[in-house]
Amino acid sequence: MYLSETVKRYLRATGPTHDEIQAEMAAHAEEEGFPIIGPDAGGLLRAIATMRGARRVFEFGSGFGYSAYWFLEGMPDDGEIILTEFDEDELAMAEDFFERAGFADRATFEYGDAMETIERYDGEFDVVLVDHQKDRYADAFETIRDQLPVGSVVVADNMIRGPIDVEDLLAYFESGEVLPDDESTRGVADYIGTVRADEAFDTTLVPVGSGLALTTRVEP
Ligand SMILES: C[S@@+](CC[C@H](N)C(=O)[O-])C[C@H]1O[C@@H](n2cnc3c(N)ncnc32)[C@H](O)[C@@H]1O
């Protein structure tokens, strides 16, 4: 799972690059120590949006809009993304970045708890990003499950890095060891268990960025 320094540099030297605004966003994240998904995972979000022809995307936990920006790059001009964030300052920053990029009219900025916001949205989603509190990932999936048509994709971040312990996750999934009392690691384990147990979906973990779980609906 851990990539060598050589492979990391190789991926960065050949991977997706930032435009001017994304570079500003990434510099801000670096300065503040804010956990954005980064360009390699961002490039994958953009590719998923393009492959799916995604017209409607929902994010649980948008920060200041970095991941949403990558989605929009892969979405058609009439596509819509819903950003959710319970930190007002982060969301205001997202609005500002999106206005400058000419993306604001394709985005809805929802201030508040994402788990409450989703209750106000009917209809289907092409792609969903789950990147908020780790102990609420499985709930987010269950909440949105019936709004996911065949071919839609749920992407969940922090499967191998972040506020989680990958060694503990390995011991749990490989040998059935008990997880320590850490709500984020337990939340990720619960999420992986939930999506893998659902026969209408296929799940693959991809070790890009902090590790993404791609969960695709394959049956109605
Ligand atoms: C890891 S960051 C998101 C980064 C973003 N997806 C990106 O890559 O640019 C998680 C964000 O989710 C927000 N958050 C966490 N739980 C939330 C919730 N229940 N509702 C809304 N926002 C939440 C946090 O305030 C934080 O800004």
The ligand as an ORCA input file, in Angstrom:
! r2SCAN-3c Opt
* xyz 0 1
  C     -11.283     16.254      4.411
  S     -12.134     17.763      4.333
  C     -12.857     17.794      2.728
  C     -11.883     18.058      1.655
  C     -12.488     18.164      0.280
  N     -13.291     17.009     -0.068
  C     -11.369     18.321     -0.713
  O     -10.697     17.338     -1.013
  O     -11.176     19.457     -1.159
  C     -13.553     17.424      5.286
  C     -14.474     18.628      5.428
  O     -15.743     18.140      5.810
  C     -16.317     19.029      6.734
  N     -17.296     18.224      7.465
  C     -17.063     17.180      8.307
  N     -18.214     16.626      8.708
  C     -19.213     17.337      8.111
  C     -20.618     17.245      8.124
  N     -21.237     16.317      8.828
  N     -21.310     18.131      7.376
  C     -20.694     19.085      6.654
  N     -19.366     19.210      6.604
  C     -18.622     18.351      7.313
  C     -15.144     19.555      7.546
  O     -15.456     20.805      8.117
  C     -14.049     19.625      6.502
  O     -13.962     20.900      5.932
*
